Amino acid sequence: MSSPQTTTAAAQGSHHWVLTLELPGRSAMTQYGTYTPPAGTTRYDAFQAIRQHLTADHPEMARANTMFFALEPNQL
């Protein structure tokens, strides 16, 4: 088994997120990544920023339902 490649936490972002959007009966997508929110950012603010980022790349998902959202510190 090979070792996973690593990058520094600073290069990755302070938080890891997963977001699943669904257009019922048509399509769904799950995306993930890292994010470093500005000081004073709430969880809601982070959710909105991430969702807007995704729907900018996938405008067809702008009216999709959020099926899952996780935002956790990016450390073990």
Secondary structure, 3 states (H helix, E strand, C coil): CCCCCCCCHHHHCCEEEEEEEEECCCEEEEEEEEECCCCCCCHHHHHHHHHHHHHHHCHHHCCCEEEEEEEEECCC
